[in-house]
Amino acid sequence: MSQSQSQTTKPEPARPSFVTDEHLIYLDDLRASGATNMFGAGPYLIREFGLSRAKSHKVLTYWMETFSARHRDRDPEEGAR
């Protein structure tokens, strides 16, 4: 594999069917608030949306894996919204 091939962008992971835009916006807002380290955001999703622990982890994993792609055009000084 050439170096240029190894530096190609990974395709965006498939979005689980239960992950909603509301989940992603909530996590963006939670990150911007600084209320928690995002690795500890699972309980927030459980409490806010009534998700199971397993689903909250999948939502959070999807959010983390797609964060850069979803925020590529934003000014870092602007925050999550």
C-alpha distance (Angstrom), angle and dihedral (degrees) to the residues before:
residue distance angle dihedral
M1 . . .
S2 3.78 . .
Q3 3.79 121.5 .
S4 3.82 91.5 -110.7
Q5 3.80 90.4 55.3
S6 3.80 92.2 50.5
Q7 3.82 90.6 52.9
T8 3.79 96.0 53.8
T9 3.77 117.6 123.2
K10 3.79 115.6 -95.5
P11 3.79 113.3 -117.7
E12 3.77 114.7 -106.6
P13 3.80 110.9 -94.8
A14 3.79 118.4 -109.5
R15 3.78 111.1 -90.4
P16 3.81 111.4 -119.8
S17 3.80 110.4 -119.2
F18 3.82 93.2 -118.0
V19 3.83 95.7 52.8
T20 3.79 109.3 103.5
D21 3.78 133.4 -167.5
E22 3.80 85.7 -115.2
H23 3.82 89.9 61.6
L24 3.80 91.6 50.7
I25 3.80 94.2 46.7
Y26 3.80 90.4 47.4
L27 3.81 90.4 53.0
D28 3.82 91.4 46.5
D29 3.81 89.1 52.9
L30 3.80 92.2 44.9
R31 3.81 90.1 52.4
A32 3.81 91.5 48.5
S33 3.81 90.9 50.1
G34 3.79 92.3 56.9
A35 3.82 89.6 -140.7
T36 3.80 92.8 136.3
N37 3.75 144.6 3.9
M38 3.80 102.2 -96.9
F39 3.81 92.1 -123.7
G40 3.82 84.1 68.1
A41 3.80 96.0 49.4
G42 3.81 96.0 101.8
P43 3.82 95.1 89.6
Y44 3.81 89.7 50.5
L45 3.82 89.9 56.6
I46 3.80 91.1 46.6
R47 3.79 92.1 51.3
E48 3.82 97.0 41.3
F49 3.81 99.8 41.5
G50 3.80 105.1 19.5
L51 3.80 91.7 -119.4
S52 3.79 122.5 161.2
R53 3.78 116.9 -109.4
A54 3.82 90.5 -106.7
K55 3.81 93.4 50.6
S56 3.79 92.6 45.1
H57 3.80 88.8 55.5
K58 3.80 91.4 49.4
V59 3.81 91.6 49.6
L60 3.79 90.6 48.5
T61 3.81 92.8 46.5
Y62 3.81 91.1 50.6
W63 3.82 90.6 47.7
M64 3.81 91.4 50.7
E65 3.80 94.2 45.7
T66 3.80 93.0 50.2
F67 3.80 100.9 35.2
S68 3.81 96.6 100.6
A69 3.79 94.0 46.5
R70 3.81 92.2 48.5
H71 3.81 92.9 48.1
R72 3.79 100.7 35.8
D73 3.81 95.1 116.8
R74 3.81 97.3 43.5
D75 3.76 125.5 105.6
P76 3.85 107.6 -115.6
E77 3.81 88.8 -136.2
E78 3.80 89.7 57.6
G79 3.80 95.6 68.9
A80 3.77 125.5 -141.5
R81 3.79 97.1 -44.8
